[in-house]
Amino acid sequence: MFSMKSNKNEKEDAVLNPSNHLAAYCAREMMARLEGIEIDPEKTLIYTLNEQIAQEMLAAKYPQTHIESIDVLTQHGTPLSSTFDLMFANLALPWTADYAHWLQWCARQLNPGGLLLFSALGPDTLSCWQSVLAPYLLPNLVDMHIYGDGLLKNGFQDPVLDVDYVTFSYQAAEKMRAELVAAKVVTPDCPAVFAGQKLHTTFELVFGHAFAVGAGANEVAADETGIVKFPLAYLRRKPPNET
């Protein structure tokens, strides 16, 4: 578990707005997971609530890539005119009502062998505050295994998922409320209902990545019964290192 304390006496990160701690942490963790994956994306799609953090990191790692971005809250499910080699979805899934439909959309927008990399919020997010914040809580909290099943049913290959926990501590209830609002975890009218309590928030973070298969993930997508059918031509393909 990673713990981060919000303290005026501590040196602030000069690059990041203090309200972006959650998105920044997730973006860094996602970039760390890219270290072990050999890809050279020509086109990258950022699908997130805060594109600036991801844009800077991805541009530094892949200076040759062309980056486009989509705002989760305004362009969900919008058909795009081009396809991509990398989709970087930082905390996009919690604000996606139908995750299965979103995964189908990702499959259509990825090139063969393209990589989907995402972060999401698990069901233990804000566990000690969920009852208090229920009227104001915005994101969907989904178990890691459900995302894993969704990836397989929608024709993704080699899915890898893991869970992390991050805790933020605060000295003032209003500061805690402001950061939750800025992260769009609660609605703007959420009151500072934390007086007299231990001022910390713990998030269950789900990280995952998987590859689009064949001539596009649609060719191995699940049917209405949830069964994935692979074309015979795909089963006969050899790995790139075989002759």
C-alpha positions in Angstrom: 0.0 0.0 0.0 1.2 3.5 -0.9 0.4 6.3 1.5 0.5 10.0 0.7 0.0 12.8 3.2 -1.3 16.2 2.2 0.7 18.6 4.4 1.4 22.3 3.8 4.9 21.9 5.4 5.8 19.3 2.8 7.3 20.3 -0.6 4.6 20.2 -3.2 5.2 18.6 -6.6 5.8 21.6 -8.8 4.4 20.0 -11.9 1.1 18.6 -10.6 -1.9 20.4 -9.2 -2.4 19.0 -5.7 -6.0 18.1 -6.6 -4.6 15.6 -9.2 -2.9 13.3 -6.8 -5.1 10.3 -7.6 -4.9 10.6 -11.4 -1.2 11.4 -11.2 -0.5 8.3 -9.1 -2.4 6.1 -11.4 -0.7 7.5 -14.5 2.7 6.9 -13.0 1.7 3.3 -12.2 0.4 2.8 -15.7 3.7 4.1 -17.2 5.6 1.8 -15.0 3.7 -1.2 -16.4 4.6 0.0 -19.9 8.2 -0.5 -19.1 7.9 -4.3 -19.5 5.9 -4.1 -22.7 7.6 -3.8 -26.1 5.5 -1.5 -28.2 6.2 1.4 -30.6 2.9 3.1 -31.1 2.4 5.3 -34.1 -1.0 6.5 -32.8 -2.1 6.7 -29.2 -5.5 7.5 -27.7 -5.8 9.0 -24.2 -9.2 8.3 -22.6 -9.2 9.9 -19.3 -10.6 12.6 -17.0 -7.3 14.5 -17.0 -5.4 14.2 -20.2 -2.6 16.6 -19.4 -0.9 14.3 -16.9 -1.0 11.3 -19.4 -0.1 13.5 -22.4 3.2 14.7 -20.9 4.2 11.2 -19.7 3.4 9.5 -23.0 5.0 12.2 -25.2 8.2 11.8 -23.2 8.2 8.0 -23.5 7.0 7.8 -27.2 8.1 11.1 -28.9 7.2 9.7 -32.3 3.6 8.8 -31.5 0.7 10.9 -32.6 -1.6 11.5 -29.5 -5.3 12.1 -29.5 -7.5 12.4 -26.5 -11.1 11.9 -25.5 -12.9 13.3 -22.4 -14.6 10.5 -20.6 -17.6 12.5 -19.6 -18.4 14.2 -22.9 -17.3 11.7 -25.6 -18.0 8.3 -24.3 -18.5 5.7 -27.0 -18.0 8.2 -29.8 -17.0 6.4 -33.1 -13.6 7.6 -34.2 -12.3 8.0 -37.7 -9.0 6.3 -37.0 -7.7 3.3 -35.1 -4.8 3.2 -32.5 -1.9 1.2 -31.4 -2.2 2.2 -27.8 -5.2 3.2 -25.7 -4.3 4.7 -22.4 -7.4 4.8 -20.2 -6.5 6.4 -16.8 -9.5 6.2 -14.4 -12.0 6.1 -17.3 -13.9 2.9 -16.4 -15.3 4.2 -13.1 -17.3 6.7 -15.1 -18.4 4.3 -17.8 -21.9 2.9 -17.0 -21.6 -0.1 -19.3 -18.0 -1.4 -19.1 -18.8 -4.3 -21.5 -20.0 -1.9 -24.2 -16.9 0.2 -23.6 -14.6 -2.8 -24.1 -16.3 -3.6 -27.4 -15.7 0.0 -28.4 -12.0 -0.3 -27.5 -11.8 -3.5 -29.5 -13.1 -1.6 -32.6 -10.7 1.3 -32.1 -7.5 -0.8 -31.7 -5.3 -1.9 -34.5 -4.3 -5.6 -34.6 -1.9 -6.2 -31.7 -2.8 -2.9 -30.2 -2.6 -2.4 -26.5 -5.3 -1.4 -24.1 -3.9 -0.1 -20.8 -6.3 1.0 -18.1 -6.8 1.9 -14.4 -10.1 1.7 -12.5 -11.5 1.8 -9.0 -12.3 -1.4 -7.1 -15.2 -2.0 -4.7 -13.0 -1.3 -1.6 -12.6 2.3 -2.7 -13.4 4.7 0.2 -14.8 1.7 2.1 -14.9 3.6 5.4 -16.7 6.5 3.8 -19.1 4.8 1.4 -22.2 4.9 3.7 -21.6 8.6 4.4 -20.8 9.6 0.8 -23.4 7.3 -0.9 -25.7 10.2 -1.9 -22.7 12.0 -3.5 -20.6 9.1 -4.8 -20.1 9.1 -8.6 -17.9 6.3 -9.9 -18.8 2.7 -10.6 -16.7 0.4 -8.4 -16.1 -3.0 -10.1 -14.2 -6.0 -9.1 -11.0 -6.8 -10.9 -12.2 -10.3 -12.0 -15.2 -8.8 -13.8 -13.0 -6.7 -15.9 -10.8 -9.7 -16.7 -13.8 -11.7 -17.8 -14.9 -8.8 -19.9 -11.6 -8.5 -21.7 -11.7 -12.2 -22.7 -15.3 -12.1 -23.8 -14.5 -9.2 -26.1 -11.6 -10.8 -27.8 -8.6 -9.4 -26.0 -5.5 -11.5 -25.7 -3.1 -12.1 -22.7 -5.0 -9.9 -20.1 -3.0 -9.0 -17.0 -4.7 -7.4 -14.0 -3.5 -6.5 -10.6 -4.8 -4.5 -7.6 -3.0 -1.8 -5.6 -4.2 0.4 -2.7 -3.3 4.1 -2.1 -4.1 6.2 0.9 -4.2 10.0 1.1 -4.1 11.7 4.5 -5.3 15.3 5.2 -5.1 17.9 7.9 -8.4 19.6 7.0 -11.8 18.2 6.1 -12.4 20.9 3.4 -9.1 20.0 1.7 -10.2 16.3 1.7 -13.6 17.2 0.2 -12.0 19.5 -2.4 -9.7 16.8 -3.7 -12.5 14.3 -3.9 -14.6 16.8 -5.9 -11.6 17.6 -8.1 -11.1 13.9 -8.8 -14.8 13.7 -9.7 -15.2 11.0 -7.1 -18.1 12.9 -5.4 -20.5 15.6 -6.7 -19.6 19.3 -6.1 -22.4 19.7 -3.6 -20.9 17.1 -1.3 -20.5 18.7 2.1 -17.3 18.3 4.3 -18.9 15.5 6.3 -15.6 14.4 7.8 -15.3 16.6 11.0 -14.0 14.7 14.0 -12.9 11.7 11.9 -9.5 10.5 10.8 -9.0 12.4 7.6 -7.8 9.8 5.1 -9.1 8.2 1.9 -8.1 4.8 0.6 -8.7 3.8 -3.0 -8.6 0.3 -4.4 -6.9 0.6 -7.8 -7.4 -1.9 -10.5 -4.7 -1.9 -13.3 -5.1 -4.0 -16.4 -3.7 -4.4 -19.9 -4.5 -6.7 -22.9 -3.9 -6.9 -26.6 -6.3 -6.7 -29.5 -6.2 -10.0 -31.5 -6.0 -10.9 -35.2 -7.4 -8.5 -37.8 -9.2 -6.6 -35.0 -10.8 -7.8 -31.8 -14.2 -8.0 -33.5 -13.2 -11.2 -35.2 -12.9 -13.0 -31.9 -15.6 -11.1 -29.9 -18.1 -13.0 -27.8 -21.5 -13.8 -29.1 -24.8 -13.1 -27.1 -24.1 -16.3 -25.0 -20.7 -15.0 -23.9 -18.8 -17.6 -26.0 -15.7 -16.5 -27.8 -15.3 -18.1 -31.3 -11.8 -17.9 -32.9 -11.6 -18.1 -36.7 -9.7 -21.1 -38.0 -7.2 -18.8 -39.8 -6.2 -17.3 -36.5 -5.6 -20.7 -34.9 -3.2 -21.5 -37.8 -1.1 -18.3 -37.4 2.4 -18.7 -36.1 4.1 -16.5 -33.6 6.3 -13.7 -35.2 9.5 -15.5 -34.3 8.6 -18.7 -36.1 9.2 -19.3 -39.8 
